Amino acid sequence: MEYLVKFEKLKTLVLNSHPTLTMSYLALRFINDLDNTLRLTVKMMCPTTVQQATKKAGLQELVLEAIYRKHRLLPKTYLKSIQQIK
């Protein structure tokens, strides 16, 4: 959640100075700054807006959480990704 809040604030500032930027460009920037555990899967789903990318990241987070719980694994990178999205 913290990452999303920071991104939205920066997005507003950037759009004020560069109003011609597309939503797909902003979505790509959002995706590229996600944690490695989320980035590739979210990118593969081809979201075109930040809102879509946020939803896809949340879904991927749930998938990873289920896998990690099943196998009783909680890598440090996963814990960081949870803190960013929630």
Rosetta blueprint (number, residue, H / E / L):
1 M L
2 E H
3 Y H
4 L H
5 V H
6 K H
7 F H
8 E H
9 K H
10 L H
11 K H
12 T H
13 L H
14 V H
15 L H
16 N H
17 S H
18 H L
19 P L
20 T L
21 L L
22 T L
23 M H
24 S H
25 Y H
26 L H
27 A H
28 L H
29 R H
30 F H
31 I H
32 N H
33 D L
34 L L
35 D L
36 N H
37 T H
38 L H
39 R H
40 L H
41 T H
42 V H
43 K H
44 M H
45 M L
46 C L
47 P L
48 T L
49 T L
50 V H
51 Q H
52 Q H
53 A H
54 T H
55 K H
56 K H
57 A H
58 G H
59 L H
60 Q H
61 E H
62 L H
63 V H
64 L H
65 E H
66 A H
67 I H
68 Y H
69 R H
70 K H
71 H H
72 R L
73 L L
74 L L
75 P L
76 K H
77 T H
78 Y H
79 L H
80 K H
81 S H
82 I H
83 Q H
84 Q H
85 I H
86 K L
